[in-house]
Structures are given as C-alpha cells and as structure tokens.
Amino acid sequence: MTPLDIEATVRSPEIRLDLNAGHLSISGESYPEDASAFFGPILKAVAGFIGATHDQTLTVEMKLIYFNSSSAKAIMNLFQLLEEAAENGKNIVINWYFDPEDDMMEEMGEDFSEDFEHASFHLKPEASAE
C-alpha cells in the first residue's frame, strides 16, 4: 500500500499514513473548509487496510492542538471505523497526545475514549503536542 503524506496547512493537519508499517499520524490544527473531503481519502485508505490485512496492528497517533466541529465529526467517523475493526479482531491502538496545560484537548481525548470498548485508547500527556 502506497504511503500517504499530506503536509500541514494553515487550516489542515499533517497526515502521515504508512499502512505497510501499520501507522497513521494526524497532527496540528484541523479546520479545513470541507472536513469530509479532506478526511475522506484517509478513511478510504484505512478501510482498505482493515479489509486487506489480518494480523497487522494499526497504531494511530493523534497529536492535534485544535480542531473544529466538522473535523470532530470526521475524527469520530475514523474512530468508529477503528472500533468496528477492533471488535472484529483487528489490533488497533490509538494514542491521543495533548499538552498537559490544554484542558480542552485532554477532555476531548477523554470524551473520545469513552466510545471505545475493543480498540486500545491511551491518553498521553506530553509537553508539546505539536
């Protein structure tokens, strides 16, 4: 599977997707004009990975410092896809990084984590989530 690398812009996060290595990283700020169009190819690639692999772990590194409500919906769609995959036996690990001084991003991670029963979701404070 071809890696997907999208550089960050003023309004969209950096995406590093290497499905051969079982790794997805989303970092920066996310408030693109059309979040569903921005995240659509990512969801499609992850769904393809889930359907094509059996034993490979997918590790997702979330290092967002801000996102708007339409990005939150797209992230939730990604997380639902990952949780369904984990429920069906895939090994899914999600690491949610946040600055310990950023209560909002910590709370968002806590809120997202409540929706997971099968995927492994870890809150990871670090000095700078950038």
N, CA, C and O atoms as CSV, one atom per row, in Angstrom:
chain,resi,resn,atom,element,x,y,z
A,1,MET,N,N,0.841,-1.177,0.000
A,1,MET,CA,C,0.000,0.000,0.000
A,1,MET,C,C,0.885,1.239,0.000
A,1,MET,O,O,1.843,1.326,0.768
A,2,THR,N,N,0.565,2.183,-0.853
A,2,THR,CA,C,1.359,3.390,-1.001
A,2,THR,C,C,1.152,4.314,0.191
A,2,THR,O,O,0.012,4.586,0.569
A,3,PRO,N,N,2.241,4.803,0.791
A,3,PRO,CA,C,2.097,5.755,1.900
A,3,PRO,C,C,1.397,7.027,1.432
A,3,PRO,O,O,1.494,7.413,0.267
A,4,LEU,N,N,0.699,7.665,2.350
A,4,LEU,CA,C,0.013,8.922,2.078
A,4,LEU,C,C,0.610,9.970,3.006
A,4,LEU,O,O,0.500,9.859,4.227
A,5,ASP,N,N,1.234,10.976,2.434
A,5,ASP,CA,C,1.822,12.068,3.205
A,5,ASP,C,C,1.191,13.366,2.748
A,5,ASP,O,O,1.293,13.742,1.581
A,6,ILE,N,N,0.540,14.049,3.675
A,6,ILE,CA,C,-0.077,15.337,3.390
A,6,ILE,C,C,0.543,16.348,4.347
A,6,ILE,O,O,0.463,16.198,5.567
A,7,GLU,N,N,1.153,17.365,3.784
A,7,GLU,CA,C,1.762,18.403,4.615
A,7,GLU,C,C,0.670,19.253,5.259
A,7,GLU,O,O,-0.399,19.455,4.685
A,8,ALA,N,N,0.957,19.740,6.449
A,8,ALA,CA,C,0.028,20.620,7.153
A,8,ALA,C,C,-0.093,21.943,6.403
A,8,ALA,O,O,0.850,22.408,5.763
A,9,THR,N,N,-1.280,22.530,6.502
A,9,THR,CA,C,-1.500,23.885,6.007
A,9,THR,C,C,-1.975,24.713,7.194
A,9,THR,O,O,-2.037,24.224,8.323
A,10,VAL,N,N,-2.304,25.949,6.930
A,10,VAL,CA,C,-2.825,26.802,7.996
A,10,VAL,C,C,-4.103,26.198,8.577
A,10,VAL,O,O,-4.367,26.345,9.770
A,11,ARG,N,N,-4.906,25.513,7.738
A,11,ARG,CA,C,-6.214,25.020,8.169
A,11,ARG,C,C,-6.320,23.504,8.299
A,11,ARG,O,O,-7.331,22.999,8.787
A,12,SER,N,N,-5.305,22.779,7.873
A,12,SER,CA,C,-5.433,21.316,7.890
A,12,SER,C,C,-4.204,20.656,8.520
A,12,SER,O,O,-3.101,21.197,8.453
A,13,PRO,N,N,-4.400,19.495,9.125
A,13,PRO,CA,C,-3.308,18.833,9.834
A,13,PRO,C,C,-2.357,18.090,8.897
A,13,PRO,O,O,-2.669,17.821,7.737
A,14,GLU,N,N,-1.202,17.775,9.441
A,14,GLU,CA,C,-0.262,16.904,8.743
A,14,GLU,C,C,-0.768,15.472,8.870
A,14,GLU,O,O,-1.193,15.044,9.943
A,15,ILE,N,N,-0.716,14.747,7.773
A,15,ILE,CA,C,-1.129,13.343,7.756
A,15,ILE,C,C,0.059,12.508,7.309
A,15,ILE,O,O,0.666,12.782,6.274
A,16,ARG,N,N,0.383,11.506,8.081
A,16,ARG,CA,C,1.409,10.527,7.713
A,16,ARG,C,C,0.751,9.160,7.841
A,16,ARG,O,O,0.466,8.690,8.942
A,17,LEU,N,N,0.519,8.541,6.705
A,17,LEU,CA,C,-0.160,7.254,6.678
A,17,LEU,C,C,0.737,6.247,5.973
A,17,LEU,O,O,0.941,6.327,4.762
A,18,ASP,N,N,1.265,5.309,6.730
A,18,ASP,CA,C,2.105,4.246,6.180
A,18,ASP,C,C,1.475,2.927,6.602
A,18,ASP,O,O,1.792,2.382,7.660
A,19,LEU,N,N,0.594,2.431,5.774
A,19,LEU,CA,C,-0.145,1.226,6.138
A,19,LEU,C,C,0.728,-0.016,6.088
A,19,LEU,O,O,0.425,-1.006,6.755
A,20,ASN,N,N,1.809,0.014,5.309
A,20,ASN,CA,C,2.730,-1.124,5.332
A,20,ASN,C,C,3.350,-1.279,6.713
A,20,ASN,O,O,3.620,-2.394,7.160
A,21,ALA,N,N,3.573,-0.157,7.383
A,21,ALA,CA,C,4.115,-0.177,8.744
A,21,ALA,C,C,3.003,-0.201,9.788
A,21,ALA,O,O,3.280,-0.333,10.980
A,22,GLY,N,N,1.740,-0.074,9.354
A,22,GLY,CA,C,0.621,-0.060,10.293
A,22,GLY,C,C,0.604,1.197,11.144
A,22,GLY,O,O,0.401,1.125,12.356
A,23,HIS,N,N,0.820,2.367,10.511
A,23,HIS,CA,C,0.938,3.603,11.274
A,23,HIS,C,C,0.200,4.752,10.592
A,23,HIS,O,O,0.336,4.969,9.388
A,24,LEU,N,N,-0.590,5.490,11.391
A,24,LEU,CA,C,-1.266,6.706,10.950
A,24,LEU,C,C,-0.995,7.783,11.980
A,24,LEU,O,O,-1.196,7.571,13.176
A,25,SER,N,N,-0.540,8.941,11.520
A,25,SER,CA,C,-0.298,10.078,12.399
A,25,SER,C,C,-1.063,11.277,11.865
A,25,SER,O,O,-0.990,11.595,10.678
A,26,ILE,N,N,-1.803,11.945,12.760
A,26,ILE,CA,C,-2.533,13.160,12.420
A,26,ILE,C,C,-2.102,14.213,13.430
A,26,ILE,O,O,-2.294,14.035,14.633
A,27,SER,N,N,-1.516,15.316,12.947
A,27,SER,CA,C,-1.004,16.305,13.894
A,27,SER,C,C,-1.192,17.727,13.384
A,27,SER,O,O,-1.179,17.991,12.181
A,28,GLY,N,N,-1.368,18.632,14.340
A,28,GLY,CA,C,-1.515,20.046,14.025
A,28,GLY,C,C,-2.920,20.541,14.295
A,28,GLY,O,O,-3.600,20.067,15.205
A,29,GLU,N,N,-3.346,21.499,13.490
A,29,GLU,CA,C,-4.682,22.073,13.604
A,29,GLU,C,C,-5.548,21.559,12.469
A,29,GLU,O,O,-5.062,21.299,11.368
A,30,SER,N,N,-6.851,21.413,12.754
A,30,SER,CA,C,-7.752,20.887,11.735
A,30,SER,C,C,-9.048,21.685,11.697
A,30,SER,O,O,-9.939,21.508,12.528
A,31,TYR,N,N,-9.124,22.566,10.711
A,31,TYR,CA,C,-10.377,23.251,10.408
A,31,TYR,C,C,-10.452,23.553,8.910
A,31,TYR,O,O,-10.617,24.700,8.495
A,32,PRO,N,N,-10.323,22.474,8.101
A,32,PRO,CA,C,-10.391,22.673,6.646
A,32,PRO,C,C,-11.788,23.120,6.216
A,32,PRO,O,O,-12.769,22.921,6.933
A,33,GLU,N,N,-11.855,23.721,5.042
A,33,GLU,CA,C,-13.141,24.187,4.518
A,33,GLU,C,C,-14.146,23.050,4.412
A,33,GLU,O,O,-15.326,23.234,4.709
A,34,ASP,N,N,-13.690,21.885,3.994
A,34,ASP,CA,C,-14.557,20.717,3.834
A,34,ASP,C,C,-13.881,19.516,4.496
A,34,ASP,O,O,-13.108,18.795,3.865
A,35,ALA,N,N,-14.186,19.316,5.772
A,35,ALA,CA,C,-13.522,18.255,6.542
A,35,ALA,C,C,-13.809,16.875,5.966
A,35,ALA,O,O,-12.927,16.016,5.965
A,36,SER,N,N,-15.023,16.646,5.478
A,36,SER,CA,C,-15.325,15.316,4.945
A,36,SER,C,C,-14.509,15.040,3.681
A,36,SER,O,O,-14.087,13.905,3.461
A,37,ALA,N,N,-14.281,16.052,2.854
A,37,ALA,CA,C,-13.449,15.866,1.660
A,37,ALA,C,C,-11.988,15.661,2.048
A,37,ALA,O,O,-11.287,14.859,1.431
A,38,PHE,N,N,-11.530,16.380,3.063
A,38,PHE,CA,C,-10.140,16.236,3.495
A,38,PHE,C,C,-9.892,14.854,4.095
A,38,PHE,O,O,-8.908,14.197,3.755
A,39,PHE,N,N,-10.776,14.413,4.983
A,39,PHE,CA,C,-10.572,13.144,5.678
A,39,PHE,C,C,-11.042,11.934,4.868
A,39,PHE,O,O,-10.693,10.801,5.200
A,40,GLY,N,N,-11.831,12.157,3.810
A,40,GLY,CA,C,-12.358,11.052,3.008
A,40,GLY,C,C,-11.306,10.075,2.508
A,40,GLY,O,O,-11.462,8.870,2.704
A,41,PRO,N,N,-10.231,10.551,1.863
A,41,PRO,CA,C,-9.198,9.619,1.383
A,41,PRO,C,C,-8.510,8.853,2.518
A,41,PRO,O,O,-8.070,7.719,2.329
A,42,ILE,N,N,-8.421,9.465,3.673
A,42,ILE,CA,C,-7.806,8.800,4.828
A,42,ILE,C,C,-8.703,7.662,5.294
A,42,ILE,O,O,-8.233,6.551,5.540
A,43,LEU,N,N,-9.990,7.945,5.413
A,43,LEU,CA,C,-10.943,6.904,5.814
A,43,LEU,C,C,-10.946,5.757,4.811
A,43,LEU,O,O,-10.985,4.587,5.192
A,44,LYS,N,N,-10.903,6.101,3.529
A,44,LYS,CA,C,-10.907,5.070,2.489
A,44,LYS,C,C,-9.659,4.196,2.585
A,44,LYS,O,O,-9.749,2.974,2.477
A,45,ALA,N,N,-8.503,4.812,2.787
A,45,ALA,CA,C,-7.251,4.056,2.895
A,45,ALA,C,C,-7.249,3.163,4.130
A,45,ALA,O,O,-6.816,2.013,4.067
A,46,VAL,N,N,-7.729,3.689,5.248
A,46,VAL,CA,C,-7.772,2.889,6.483
A,46,VAL,C,C,-8.747,1.728,6.322
A,46,VAL,O,O,-8.456,0.613,6.755
A,47,ALA,N,N,-9.895,1.976,5.706
A,47,ALA,CA,C,-10.857,0.892,5.474
A,47,ALA,C,C,-10.244,-0.181,4.583
A,47,ALA,O,O,-10.449,-1.372,4.817
A,48,GLY,N,N,-9.498,0.228,3.569
A,48,GLY,CA,C,-8.821,-0.740,2.708
A,48,GLY,C,C,-7.800,-1.560,3.464
A,48,GLY,O,O,-7.689,-2.767,3.249
A,49,PHE,N,N,-7.051,-0.918,4.348
A,49,PHE,CA,C,-6.067,-1.612,5.182
A,49,PHE,C,C,-6.754,-2.642,6.070
A,49,PHE,O,O,-6.294,-3.778,6.192
A,50,ILE,N,N,-7.846,-2.239,6.679
A,50,ILE,CA,C,-8.578,-3.137,7.576
A,50,ILE,C,C,-9.077,-4.357,6.815
A,50,ILE,O,O,-9.024,-5.477,7.323
A,51,GLY,N,N,-9.562,-4.139,5.598
A,51,GLY,CA,C,-10.067,-5.248,4.808
A,51,GLY,C,C,-8.990,-6.141,4.226
A,51,GLY,O,O,-9.245,-7.307,3.927
A,52,ALA,N,N,-7.778,-5.603,4.061
A,52,ALA,CA,C,-6.721,-6.350,3.373
A,52,ALA,C,C,-5.753,-7.072,4.302
A,52,ALA,O,O,-5.033,-7.972,3.867
A,53,THR,N,N,-5.727,-6.689,5.569
A,53,THR,CA,C,-4.760,-7.299,6.487
A,53,THR,C,C,-5.486,-8.097,7.559
A,53,THR,O,O,-6.665,-7.874,7.836
A,54,HIS,N,N,-4.758,-9.024,8.151
A,54,HIS,CA,C,-5.382,-9.859,9.168
A,54,HIS,C,C,-4.755,-9.660,10.541
A,54,HIS,O,O,-5.462,-9.401,11.515
A,55,ASP,N,N,-3.444,-9.778,10.624
A,55,ASP,CA,C,-2.795,-9.764,11.924
A,55,ASP,C,C,-2.042,-8.480,12.233
A,55,ASP,O,O,-1.571,-8.306,13.357
A,56,GLN,N,N,-1.916,-7.581,11.275
A,56,GLN,CA,C,-1.093,-6.399,11.496
A,56,GLN,C,C,-1.800,-5.382,12.385
A,56,GLN,O,O,-2.975,-5.070,12.186
A,57,THR,N,N,-1.065,-4.873,13.366
A,57,THR,CA,C,-1.567,-3.819,14.246
A,57,THR,C,C,-1.590,-2.494,13.496
A,57,THR,O,O,-0.693,-2.204,12.705
A,58,LEU,N,N,-2.616,-1.697,13.747
A,58,LEU,CA,C,-2.654,-0.325,13.258
A,58,LEU,C,C,-2.536,0.590,14.470
A,58,LEU,O,O,-3.375,0.557,15.370
A,59,THR,N,N,-1.489,1.405,14.482
A,59,THR,CA,C,-1.286,2.379,15.550
A,59,THR,C,C,-1.598,3.760,15.003
A,59,THR,O,O,-1.062,4.172,13.975
A,60,VAL,N,N,-2.475,4.471,15.707
A,60,VAL,CA,C,-2.903,5.804,15.298
A,60,VAL,C,C,-2.394,6.800,16.332
A,60,VAL,O,O,-2.689,6.682,17.521
A,61,GLU,N,N,-1.634,7.771,15.871
A,61,GLU,CA,C,-1.074,8.809,16.738
A,61,GLU,C,C,-1.828,10.107,16.457
A,61,GLU,O,O,-1.709,10.677,15.372
A,62,MET,N,N,-2.599,10.570,17.434
A,62,MET,CA,C,-3.366,11.806,17.304
A,62,MET,C,C,-2.656,12.893,18.099
A,62,MET,O,O,-2.554,12.815,19.323
A,63,LYS,N,N,-2.163,13.913,17.387
A,63,LYS,CA,C,-1.426,14.999,18.031
A,63,LYS,C,C,-2.014,16.334,17.585
A,63,LYS,O,O,-1.314,17.192,17.047
A,64,LEU,N,N,-3.291,16.486,17.816
A,64,LEU,CA,C,-3.983,17.699,17.390
A,64,LEU,C,C,-3.914,18.764,18.477
A,64,LEU,O,O,-3.997,18.462,19.667
A,65,ILE,N,N,-3.762,20.014,18.051
A,65,ILE,CA,C,-3.760,21.102,19.021
A,65,ILE,C,C,-5.055,21.920,18.938
A,65,ILE,O,O,-5.363,22.701,19.838
A,66,TYR,N,N,-5.802,21.733,17.856
A,66,TYR,CA,C,-7.113,22.365,17.711
A,66,TYR,C,C,-7.844,21.676,16.569
A,66,TYR,O,O,-7.232,21.288,15.574
A,67,PHE,N,N,-9.169,21.526,16.719
A,67,PHE,CA,C,-9.999,21.089,15.597
A,67,PHE,C,C,-11.398,21.633,15.794
A,67,PHE,O,O,-11.849,21.833,16.922
A,68,ASN,N,N,-12.085,21.873,14.676
A,68,ASN,CA,C,-13.442,22.406,14.733
A,68,ASN,C,C,-14.462,21.266,14.745
A,68,ASN,O,O,-14.095,20.091,14.715
A,69,SER,N,N,-15.730,21.622,14.788
A,69,SER,CA,C,-16.780,20.602,14.931
A,69,SER,C,C,-16.881,19.686,13.712
A,69,SER,O,O,-17.173,18.500,13.868
A,70,SER,N,N,-16.649,20.201,12.507
A,70,SER,CA,C,-16.722,19.312,11.340
A,70,SER,C,C,-15.535,18.351,11.320
A,70,SER,O,O,-15.671,17.215,10.864
A,71,SER,N,N,-14.384,18.785,11.801
A,71,SER,CA,C,-13.247,17.868,11.941
A,71,SER,C,C,-13.526,16.839,13.027
A,71,SER,O,O,-13.151,15.674,12.891
A,72,ALA,N,N,-14.183,17.262,14.106
A,72,ALA,CA,C,-14.531,16.318,15.181
A,72,ALA,C,C,-15.420,15.211,14.638
A,72,ALA,O,O,-15.259,14.048,15.010
A,73,LYS,N,N,-16.357,15.559,13.761
A,73,LYS,CA,C,-17.230,14.545,13.162
A,73,LYS,C,C,-16.416,13.583,12.300
A,73,LYS,O,O,-16.632,12.372,12.351
A,74,ALA,N,N,-15.486,14.111,11.511
A,74,ALA,CA,C,-14.642,13.257,10.666
A,74,ALA,C,C,-13.752,12.353,11.522
A,74,ALA,O,O,-13.553,11.184,11.193
A,75,ILE,N,N,-13.222,12.892,12.612
A,75,ILE,CA,C,-12.401,12.091,13.528
A,75,ILE,C,C,-13.256,10.996,14.157
A,75,ILE,O,O,-12.814,9.855,14.295
A,76,MET,N,N,-14.473,11.347,14.535
A,76,MET,CA,C,-15.372,10.341,15.110
A,76,MET,C,C,-15.673,9.247,14.092
A,76,MET,O,O,-15.738,8.074,14.458
A,77,ASN,N,N,-15.856,9.605,12.829
A,77,ASN,CA,C,-16.068,8.590,11.788
A,77,ASN,C,C,-14.865,7.657,11.687
A,77,ASN,O,O,-15.024,6.444,11.553
A,78,LEU,N,N,-13.663,8.226,11.750
A,78,LEU,CA,C,-12.447,7.409,11.740
A,78,LEU,C,C,-12.424,6.487,12.954
A,78,LEU,O,O,-12.139,5.296,12.832
A,79,PHE,N,N,-12.723,7.039,14.115
A,79,PHE,CA,C,-12.693,6.239,15.339
A,79,PHE,C,C,-13.749,5.133,15.325
A,79,PHE,O,O,-13.499,4.037,15.828
A,80,GLN,N,N,-14.921,5.404,14.755
A,80,GLN,CA,C,-15.948,4.356,14.652
A,80,GLN,C,C,-15.470,3.221,13.757
A,80,GLN,O,O,-15.684,2.049,14.066
A,81,LEU,N,N,-14.829,3.566,12.660
A,81,LEU,CA,C,-14.259,2.562,11.760
A,81,LEU,C,C,-13.222,1.717,12.500
A,81,LEU,O,O,-13.201,0.494,12.363
A,82,LEU,N,N,-12.373,2.366,13.276
A,82,LEU,CA,C,-11.337,1.653,14.027
A,82,LEU,C,C,-11.934,0.771,15.118
A,82,LEU,O,O,-11.474,-0.350,15.331
A,83,GLU,N,N,-12.947,1.268,15.805
A,83,GLU,CA,C,-13.581,0.472,16.864
A,83,GLU,C,C,-14.274,-0.757,16.276
A,83,GLU,O,O,-14.196,-1.843,16.850
A,84,GLU,N,N,-14.946,-0.596,15.145
A,84,GLU,CA,C,-15.581,-1.751,14.492
A,84,GLU,C,C,-14.538,-2.781,14.079
A,84,GLU,O,O,-14.758,-3.985,14.218
A,85,ALA,N,N,-13.405,-2.310,13.573
A,85,ALA,CA,C,-12.327,-3.227,13.185
A,85,ALA,C,C,-11.802,-3.978,14.404
A,85,ALA,O,O,-11.555,-5.182,14.336
A,86,ALA,N,N,-11.631,-3.271,15.511
A,86,ALA,CA,C,-11.152,-3.911,16.739
A,86,ALA,C,C,-12.173,-4.919,17.257
A,86,ALA,O,O,-11.807,-5.989,17.742
A,87,GLU,N,N,-13.442,-4.573,17.153
A,87,GLU,CA,C,-14.495,-5.501,17.575
A,87,GLU,C,C,-14.447,-6.783,16.751
A,87,GLU,O,O,-14.804,-7.856,17.237
A,88,ASN,N,N,-14.001,-6.665,15.497
A,88,ASN,CA,C,-13.906,-7.823,14.609
A,88,ASN,C,C,-12.538,-8.499,14.658
A,88,ASN,O,O,-12.212,-9.315,13.796
A,89,GLY,N,N,-11.747,-8.160,15.660
A,89,GLY,CA,C,-10.496,-8.876,15.888
A,89,GLY,C,C,-9.216,-8.184,15.471
A,89,GLY,O,O,-8.132,-8.720,15.702
A,90,LYS,N,N,-9.304,-7.000,14.858
A,90,LYS,CA,C,-8.088,-6.268,14.488
A,90,LYS,C,C,-7.458,-5.661,15.740
A,90,LYS,O,O,-8.157,-5.266,16.673
A,91,ASN,N,N,-6.134,-5.595,15.745
A,91,ASN,CA,C,-5.425,-4.959,16.847
A,91,ASN,C,C,-5.247,-3.481,16.508
A,91,ASN,O,O,-4.451,-3.125,15.639
A,92,ILE,N,N,-5.995,-2.627,17.202
A,92,ILE,CA,C,-5.992,-1.191,16.953
A,92,ILE,C,C,-5.530,-0.481,18.219
A,92,ILE,O,O,-6.059,-0.718,19.305
A,93,VAL,N,N,-4.541,0.386,18.068
A,93,VAL,CA,C,-4.025,1.183,19.181
A,93,VAL,C,C,-4.137,2.653,18.796
A,93,VAL,O,O,-3.659,3.062,17.738
A,94,ILE,N,N,-4.770,3.444,19.659
A,94,ILE,CA,C,-4.908,4.879,19.427
A,94,ILE,C,C,-4.228,5.608,20.579
A,94,ILE,O,O,-4.558,5.391,21.745
A,95,ASN,N,N,-3.284,6.467,20.245
A,95,ASN,CA,C,-2.598,7.297,21.232
A,95,ASN,C,C,-3.020,8.742,21.011
A,95,ASN,O,O,-2.783,9.315,19.947
A,96,TRP,N,N,-3.651,9.325,22.031
A,96,TRP,CA,C,-4.137,10.703,21.967
A,96,TRP,C,C,-3.175,11.566,22.781
A,96,TRP,O,O,-3.178,11.522,24.011
A,97,TYR,N,N,-2.357,12.347,22.087
A,97,TYR,CA,C,-1.377,13.207,22.739
A,97,TYR,C,C,-1.987,14.581,22.980
A,97,TYR,O,O,-2.736,15.094,22.148
A,98,PHE,N,N,-1.660,15.173,24.130
A,98,PHE,CA,C,-2.153,16.507,24.440
A,98,PHE,C,C,-1.159,17.208,25.356
A,98,PHE,O,O,-0.431,16.568,26.115
A,99,ASP,N,N,-1.143,18.519,25.271
A,99,ASP,CA,C,-0.339,19.327,26.175
A,99,ASP,C,C,-1.035,19.293,27.539
A,99,ASP,O,O,-2.234,19.563,27.608
A,100,PRO,N,N,-0.324,18.972,28.626
A,100,PRO,CA,C,-0.960,18.893,29.943
A,100,PRO,C,C,-1.625,20.198,30.376
A,100,PRO,O,O,-2.479,20.192,31.262
A,101,GLU,N,N,-1.242,21.310,29.762
A,101,GLU,CA,C,-1.857,22.591,30.103
A,101,GLU,C,C,-3.078,22.896,29.241
A,101,GLU,O,O,-3.718,23.933,29.420
A,102,ASP,N,N,-3.404,22.014,28.320
A,102,ASP,CA,C,-4.543,22.212,27.419
A,102,ASP,C,C,-5.697,21.316,27.868
A,102,ASP,O,O,-5.850,20.188,27.399
A,103,ASP,N,N,-6.503,21.848,28.787
A,103,ASP,CA,C,-7.617,21.072,29.341
A,103,ASP,C,C,-8.614,20.648,28.272
A,103,ASP,O,O,-9.180,19.558,28.349
A,104,MET,N,N,-8.833,21.499,27.278
A,104,MET,CA,C,-9.828,21.180,26.254
A,104,MET,C,C,-9.426,19.944,25.447
A,104,MET,O,O,-10.249,19.059,25.215
A,105,MET,N,N,-8.163,19.884,25.021
A,105,MET,CA,C,-7.740,18.723,24.227
A,105,MET,C,C,-7.698,17.459,25.086
A,105,MET,O,O,-7.964,16.363,24.592
A,106,GLU,N,N,-7.369,17.607,26.347
A,106,GLU,CA,C,-7.409,16.447,27.239
A,106,GLU,C,C,-8.845,15.938,27.380
A,106,GLU,O,O,-9.096,14.735,27.304
A,107,GLU,N,N,-9.782,16.865,27.584
A,107,GLU,CA,C,-11.190,16.486,27.719
A,107,GLU,C,C,-11.736,15.876,26.432
A,107,GLU,O,O,-12.527,14.934,26.481
A,108,MET,N,N,-11.323,16.401,25.285
A,108,MET,CA,C,-11.770,15.809,24.020
A,108,MET,C,C,-11.272,14.370,23.911
A,108,MET,O,O,-12.018,13.486,23.491
A,109,GLY,N,N,-10.033,14.136,24.284
A,109,GLY,CA,C,-9.499,12.776,24.282
A,109,GLY,C,C,-10.270,11.871,25.222
A,109,GLY,O,O,-10.567,10.723,24.889
A,110,GLU,N,N,-10.595,12.392,26.404
A,110,GLU,CA,C,-11.377,11.605,27.360
A,110,GLU,C,C,-12.749,11.277,26.782
A,110,GLU,O,O,-13.231,10.151,26.908
A,111,ASP,N,N,-13.374,12.271,26.146
A,111,ASP,CA,C,-14.694,12.046,25.541
A,111,ASP,C,C,-14.622,10.983,24.446
A,111,ASP,O,O,-15.448,10.071,24.410
A,112,PHE,N,N,-13.647,11.098,23.563
A,112,PHE,CA,C,-13.494,10.097,22.504
A,112,PHE,C,C,-13.223,8.713,23.094
A,112,PHE,O,O,-13.744,7.714,22.599
A,113,SER,N,N,-12.417,8.654,24.139
A,113,SER,CA,C,-12.028,7.351,24.709
A,113,SER,C,C,-13.221,6.577,25.254
A,113,SER,O,O,-13.196,5.347,25.301
A,114,GLU,N,N,-14.262,7.289,25.665
A,114,GLU,CA,C,-15.447,6.632,26.224
A,114,GLU,C,C,-16.179,5.782,25.197
A,114,GLU,O,O,-16.963,4.907,25.566
A,115,ASP,N,N,-15.936,6.026,23.918
A,115,ASP,CA,C,-16.620,5.285,22.858
A,115,ASP,C,C,-15.907,3.995,22.464
A,115,ASP,O,O,-16.356,3.287,21.563
A,116,PHE,N,N,-14.811,3.690,23.127
A,116,PHE,CA,C,-14.025,2.508,22.768
A,116,PHE,C,C,-14.153,1.409,23.806
A,116,PHE,O,O,-13.938,1.624,24.999
A,117,GLU,N,N,-14.510,0.226,23.324
A,117,GLU,CA,C,-14.534,-0.964,24.165
A,117,GLU,C,C,-13.509,-1.981,23.691
A,117,GLU,O,O,-13.001,-2.763,24.495
A,118,HIS,N,N,-13.198,-1.984,22.412
A,118,HIS,CA,C,-12.344,-3.017,21.823
A,118,HIS,C,C,-10.976,-2.494,21.397
A,118,HIS,O,O,-9.971,-3.180,21.584
A,119,ALA,N,N,-10.920,-1.311,20.836
A,119,ALA,CA,C,-9.631,-0.713,20.476
A,119,ALA,C,C,-8.967,-0.200,21.747
A,119,ALA,O,O,-9.635,0.149,22.720
A,120,SER,N,N,-7.665,-0.164,21.719
A,120,SER,CA,C,-6.892,0.322,22.858
A,120,SER,C,C,-6.668,1.823,22.687
A,120,SER,O,O,-6.029,2.248,21.724
A,121,PHE,N,N,-7.191,2.629,23.619
A,121,PHE,CA,C,-7.117,4.088,23.535
A,121,PHE,C,C,-6.320,4.596,24.724
A,121,PHE,O,O,-6.661,4.314,25.873
A,122,HIS,N,N,-5.244,5.356,24.446
A,122,HIS,CA,C,-4.368,5.849,25.508
A,122,HIS,C,C,-4.286,7.369,25.458
A,122,HIS,O,O,-4.018,7.952,24.408
A,123,LEU,N,N,-4.518,8.003,26.603
A,123,LEU,CA,C,-4.297,9.437,26.739
A,123,LEU,C,C,-2.836,9.641,27.114
A,123,LEU,O,O,-2.352,9.035,28.069
A,124,LYS,N,N,-2.126,10.495,26.366
A,124,LYS,CA,C,-0.682,10.655,26.553
A,124,LYS,C,C,-0.325,12.134,26.687
A,124,LYS,O,O,-0.157,12.834,25.688
A,125,PRO,N,N,-0.212,12.602,27.931
A,125,PRO,CA,C,0.232,13.988,28.095
A,125,PRO,C,C,1.695,14.129,27.693
A,125,PRO,O,O,2.524,13.278,28.017
A,126,GLU,N,N,1.997,15.193,26.997
A,126,GLU,CA,C,3.398,15.499,26.682
A,126,GLU,C,C,3.546,17.006,26.616
A,126,GLU,O,O,2.577,17.720,26.360
A,127,ALA,N,N,4.742,17.484,26.842
A,127,ALA,CA,C,4.995,18.921,26.979
A,127,ALA,C,C,4.468,19.730,25.801
A,127,ALA,O,O,3.955,20.833,25.988
A,128,SER,N,N,4.589,19.200,24.605
A,128,SER,CA,C,4.062,19.886,23.433
A,128,SER,C,C,3.480,18.853,22.493
A,128,SER,O,O,4.179,17.937,22.059
A,129,ALA,N,N,2.201,18.996,22.175
A,129,ALA,CA,C,1.530,18.040,21.290
A,129,ALA,C,C,1.779,18.381,19.827
A,129,ALA,O,O,1.261,17.693,18.947
A,130,GLU,N,N,2.554,19.420,19.543
A,130,GLU,CA,C,2.846,19.778,18.145
A,130,GLU,C,C,3.906,18.886,17.565
A,130,GLU,O,O,4.277,19.043,16.401
